[in-house]
Amino acid sequence: MARVDDWLRLLDDLYPPSWAEEWDSSGFQVGDRQAEAARALVALDPTEAVIREAAERGCGLLVTHHPLLLRPRARLDVADPVARAVATAFAAEVAVTACHTNADVAAPGVSDALAEVLGVNVEGVLEGTAAGDRVKLVTFVPPEATEKVLDALAGAGAGVIGEYTHCSFRVRGAGTFVPSAGADPTVGERGELNEVEEDRLEVVLPAARLGPIARALVEAHPYEEVAYDVYPLATRAGLGLGRIGTLAEPTDAAGLVERCRERLGAAARLSGDPGRSVERVAVCGGSAASLIPAALAAGVDAYLTGDVRHHDALDAAAAGLAVIDAGHHATEWPFVPALAERLNGSGLGEALVSEVSTDPFGGGS
């Protein structure tokens, strides 16, 4: 049977912790990593009611988008709802983890799920982030060890381009070195200039994974001293906040609002011309009025998110952008069943979708 830690390692692969914002507290929050967990419950918020639901449905792990412990607490007093939820989780033996801002920028992530529900064909991110930064690692390997080193690099996460792994480039040349009297060279003689045949091996990798990938290189490489270079790349891996795309079925702004109401169950509000033709749109799950300037710069017809403030909506409308506020909960909820589907394909166990509403404006718990 799978353990909590098995699920956590899978989630870290899907949504690396290094992609989270510095202020965030994504990841493992409460519980025992070694506890058995044949089932996981996926929800948007880790409320006390949702934690009880997880226990009642036989789930040893609760996976949420919003963290239970977003900020440090000096004390855990059960008069506080968060502390009470923590106590409930421990008592019910339900571990709790969160995929928050790291899931916001992931591909697929929160905004991809929203785009799919609304019929948006995604073409790119609205605002790229450092989570998408990549580097190129170049090392020099004796030909007989090249495959072993490449396998180690790939196993640590290097050389992934789209749906392909082990992506690399190599060219053969000559390397030179003079080992000191205290060296223990794999090949060559101490105190002499040695010339050996080597492969120059190049792979791209996420900048955030450089540390563990470099360690994997050193462990797999046969040389006593491993030489490698790291080059920053100008291109990013398509990670970032929000998504830009085109509607599979173009409509007008009023029609897109109605689509939100039908597909998201949201009391969506429109700022701008209801009759404006809408084909190219930007979406961002959650609270992302701060990305209105990015939507304007992208030249989209409409921007859909949640928690839009009065003056932001006015300014956007004046600039000719239709803005739809479909609410924080409704724009993030599509991620919940999408994540459950991904987890169900892992072979670890069954992932269930929470049936408890945590929409504070929807009359649920």
C-alpha positions in Angstrom: 0.0 0.0 0.0 1.2 3.5 -0.8 2.3 5.8 2.0 1.8 9.5 2.4 5.4 10.1 1.3 4.8 8.3 -2.0 2.0 10.8 -2.8 4.2 13.7 -1.6 7.1 12.7 -3.9 4.7 12.4 -6.8 3.3 15.9 -6.1 6.8 17.3 -5.9 7.5 15.9 -9.4 4.3 17.4 -10.8 4.7 20.7 -8.9 8.3 21.2 -7.8 8.5 23.2 -4.5 11.1 25.4 -6.0 8.4 26.9 -8.3 6.5 28.3 -5.3 6.8 32.0 -4.4 9.1 32.8 -1.5 6.2 33.9 0.7 4.2 30.7 0.1 4.1 27.6 2.2 3.3 24.9 -0.4 4.0 21.3 0.3 3.6 19.0 3.3 1.7 20.7 6.2 0.5 18.2 8.7 0.7 14.5 9.5 2.9 11.4 9.3 4.9 10.9 6.0 5.1 7.2 6.8 1.4 6.6 7.3 -0.4 4.4 4.9 -2.6 6.2 2.4 -4.5 4.1 -0.2 -6.7 7.0 -1.0 -6.2 10.8 -1.3 -8.9 13.5 -1.2 -8.4 16.5 -3.5 -10.0 19.8 -2.5 -9.5 23.6 -2.9 -9.4 24.5 0.8 -8.3 22.5 3.9 -11.3 23.5 6.2 -12.2 21.4 9.2 -15.2 20.1 7.3 -13.1 18.9 4.4 -10.6 17.2 6.7 -13.5 15.4 8.3 -14.8 14.4 4.9 -11.3 12.9 4.1 -11.5 10.8 7.2 -15.0 9.6 6.5 -14.1 8.6 3.0 -11.1 6.6 4.1 -8.5 9.0 2.7 -5.1 9.1 4.5 -4.1 12.3 2.7 -5.8 15.5 1.8 -4.3 17.4 -1.1 -5.5 21.0 -1.4 -4.6 24.1 -3.5 -4.7 26.6 -0.6 -2.3 25.8 2.3 -3.7 25.1 5.7 -0.6 26.8 7.3 0.1 29.8 5.1 1.9 31.8 7.8 3.8 30.8 10.9 1.8 30.7 14.1 3.1 31.3 17.6 0.5 29.1 19.2 -2.2 26.5 18.3 -5.3 27.5 20.1 -8.4 25.5 19.0 -10.4 28.6 19.3 -8.6 29.6 16.0 -10.2 27.8 12.9 -6.8 26.9 11.5 -5.5 25.5 14.7 -8.7 23.5 15.1 -8.3 22.1 11.6 -4.8 21.1 12.4 -6.0 19.3 15.6 -8.8 17.6 13.6 -6.3 16.4 11.0 -4.0 14.8 13.7 -7.0 13.3 15.5 -8.4 11.8 12.3 -4.9 10.7 11.1 -5.3 12.6 7.9 -2.1 14.1 6.4 -2.4 17.5 4.7 -0.4 18.9 1.8 -0.8 21.8 -0.6 0.1 22.6 -4.2 -0.3 26.4 -4.2 1.7 28.9 -6.2 3.8 26.1 -7.6 0.6 24.7 -9.2 -0.3 28.2 -10.4 2.7 28.4 -12.7 2.9 24.7 -13.6 1.9 23.4 -17.1 -0.7 22.0 -16.8 -1.7 23.9 -13.8 -4.5 25.9 -12.3 -5.1 28.2 -15.3 -4.9 25.4 -17.8 -7.8 23.6 -16.1 -9.8 26.9 -16.1 -9.0 27.4 -19.8 -10.1 23.9 -20.7 -13.5 24.2 -19.0 -14.1 27.5 -20.8 -13.1 26.1 -24.2 -9.9 28.2 -24.5 -7.2 26.7 -26.7 -4.1 27.7 -24.8 -1.2 29.3 -26.8 1.0 30.5 -24.0 1.4 32.1 -20.6 0.2 35.5 -19.6 3.2 36.4 -17.5 6.3 34.2 -17.4 8.1 33.6 -14.1 11.5 32.5 -13.0 10.0 29.0 -12.4 10.5 28.6 -16.2 14.1 29.6 -16.3 16.4 27.0 -17.9 20.1 26.5 -18.1 22.4 24.4 -20.3 24.9 22.1 -18.6 28.0 21.0 -20.5 30.4 18.4 -19.3 33.2 16.3 -20.7 33.1 12.5 -20.4 35.2 9.6 -21.6 33.2 7.9 -24.4 32.7 4.6 -22.5 31.0 6.5 -19.7 28.8 8.8 -21.7 25.6 6.7 -21.6 25.9 6.1 -17.9 26.3 9.9 -17.2 23.4 10.8 -19.6 21.2 8.3 -17.8 22.1 9.8 -14.4 21.4 13.3 -15.7 18.1 12.3 -17.2 17.1 10.5 -14.0 17.6 13.7 -12.0 15.5 15.7 -14.4 17.8 17.0 -17.1 17.3 16.7 -20.9 13.5 17.0 -20.9 12.1 18.8 -23.9 8.3 18.5 -24.2 7.3 14.9 -24.3 10.9 13.7 -24.8 13.6 12.7 -22.2 17.3 12.0 -22.5 17.6 15.0 -25.0 21.3 15.8 -25.4 24.0 16.8 -27.9 27.5 15.4 -28.0 30.6 15.9 -30.0 33.9 14.1 -29.6 37.2 15.9 -29.0 40.4 15.8 -27.0 40.9 16.8 -23.4 44.2 17.5 -21.6 45.3 17.5 -18.0 48.3 17.1 -15.7 47.5 15.2 -12.5 49.4 16.4 -9.4 51.4 14.0 -7.3 48.5 13.8 -4.9 45.9 13.1 -7.6 44.3 9.7 -8.2 43.4 9.9 -12.0 41.0 7.5 -13.6 43.2 7.6 -16.7 46.6 9.1 -17.4 49.8 9.5 -15.5 50.7 11.8 -12.6 53.0 14.7 -13.4 52.6 14.3 -17.2 50.5 16.1 -19.8 47.8 13.6 -20.7 45.6 13.8 -23.8 42.4 11.7 -23.8 39.4 11.3 -26.0 36.2 12.8 -24.5 32.6 13.5 -25.4 31.4 17.0 -24.9 27.9 16.3 -23.5 25.2 19.0 -23.4 21.8 18.9 -21.8 19.2 21.6 -20.8 17.5 21.6 -17.4 15.3 23.7 -15.1 17.5 26.2 -13.3 15.8 25.3 -10.1 17.0 21.7 -10.5 20.7 22.5 -11.1 21.8 21.5 -7.6 20.5 17.9 -7.6 21.4 17.4 -11.2 25.0 18.5 -10.7 25.2 16.1 -7.7 23.9 13.3 -10.0 26.5 14.2 -12.6 29.4 14.1 -10.1 28.2 10.7 -8.6 27.9 9.1 -12.1 31.1 10.6 -13.6 34.2 8.4 -13.5 36.7 11.2 -13.0 38.0 12.3 -9.7 37.5 15.9 -10.6 34.4 16.6 -12.8 34.5 19.6 -15.1 31.3 21.2 -16.2 30.0 24.5 -17.3 26.5 26.1 -16.8 25.0 28.6 -19.3 21.8 30.6 -18.7 19.3 30.4 -21.5 17.2 33.3 -22.8 14.1 31.1 -23.5 11.8 29.8 -20.8 9.9 26.5 -20.5 6.5 28.0 -20.8 5.8 28.3 -17.1 4.1 31.3 -15.6 0.9 32.8 -14.3 -2.3 32.8 -16.4 -2.8 31.6 -19.9 -3.5 33.2 -23.3 -5.5 31.5 -26.0 -8.4 31.6 -28.4 -12.0 30.4 -27.8 -12.9 27.3 -29.7 -16.3 28.9 -30.1 -16.0 32.7 -30.3 -18.7 34.8 -28.7 -19.2 38.3 -27.3 -18.4 39.5 -23.8 -21.9 38.9 -22.6 -21.8 35.3 -24.0 -18.5 34.6 -22.2 -20.1 35.8 -18.9 -23.0 33.4 -19.5 -20.5 30.6 -20.3 -18.8 31.2 -17.0 -22.2 31.0 -15.2 -23.0 27.7 -16.9 -19.7 26.0 -16.7 -18.2 27.4 -13.5 -21.4 27.9 -11.6 -20.2 31.4 -11.0 -22.1 34.7 -10.5 -19.7 36.3 -13.0 -19.6 40.1 -13.5 -18.5 42.0 -16.6 -16.7 45.3 -16.8 -16.7 46.6 -20.3 -18.9 46.4 -23.5 -21.2 43.4 -23.4 -21.4 43.3 -27.1 -17.7 43.3 -27.7 -16.6 40.4 -30.0 -14.4 38.0 -28.0 -12.1 35.4 -29.6 -8.7 35.9 -28.0 -8.8 35.8 -24.2 -6.5 35.6 -21.2 -7.5 33.7 -18.0 -5.9 33.3 -14.6 -7.4 31.3 -11.8 -7.7 32.9 -8.4 -7.0 36.5 -7.5 -5.1 38.1 -10.4 -6.3 41.6 -11.2 -2.6 42.5 -11.0 -2.2 40.9 -14.4 -4.6 43.3 -16.2 -1.6 45.2 -17.6 -0.2 42.0 -19.0 -3.6 41.2 -20.6 -3.7 44.7 -22.1 -0.2 44.3 -23.5 -1.1 40.9 -25.0 -3.9 42.5 -26.9 -6.6 40.1 -25.9 -10.3 40.8 -26.2 -11.2 39.8 -22.7 -9.5 38.8 -19.4 -11.1 36.5 -16.9 -10.0 36.0 -13.3 -11.3 36.6 -9.7 -11.3 39.2 -7.0 -11.2 42.2 -9.3 -11.2 45.5 -7.5 -13.5 48.5 -8.5 -10.8 50.8 -9.8 -8.9 48.0 -11.6 -12.1 47.2 -13.5 -12.8 50.8 -14.3 -9.3 51.3 -15.7 -9.4 48.2 -17.8 -12.8 49.1 -19.3 -11.5 52.6 -20.1 -8.6 50.9 -21.9 -11.0 48.8 -24.0 -10.5 45.5 -22.2 -13.5 43.4 -21.2 -12.8 42.0 -17.7 -14.8 39.2 -16.2 -14.7 38.6 -12.5 -15.9 35.0 -12.0 -14.8 34.7 -8.4 -11.7 33.3 -6.7 -13.3 29.9 -5.8 -15.0 29.3 -9.2 -11.9 30.1 -11.3 -9.7 27.7 -9.2 -12.1 24.9 -8.7 -11.5 23.2 -12.1 -8.0 22.4 -11.0 -9.4 20.1 -8.3 -10.9 17.4 -10.5 -8.0 17.9 -13.0 -5.5 17.1 -10.2 -7.5 14.2 -9.0 -7.4 12.8 -12.6 -3.6 13.1 -12.7 -3.2 11.4 -9.4 -5.5 8.6 -10.4 -3.2 7.8 -13.3 -0.2 7.4 -11.0 -0.9 3.9 -9.8 -0.5 4.9 -6.2 -4.1 4.6 -5.3 -7.5 6.3 -5.6 -7.8 10.0 -5.7 -11.3 11.4 -4.8 -12.8 14.9 -5.5 -14.1 16.7 -2.4 -17.9 17.1 -2.3 -17.8 19.8 0.4 -18.2 23.3 -0.8 -15.7 25.8 0.5 -17.0 28.8 -1.5 -17.5 31.5 1.2 -20.1 33.2 -1.0 -21.8 30.1 -2.2 -23.6 29.0 1.0 -21.4 26.0 1.6 -19.3 25.0 4.6 
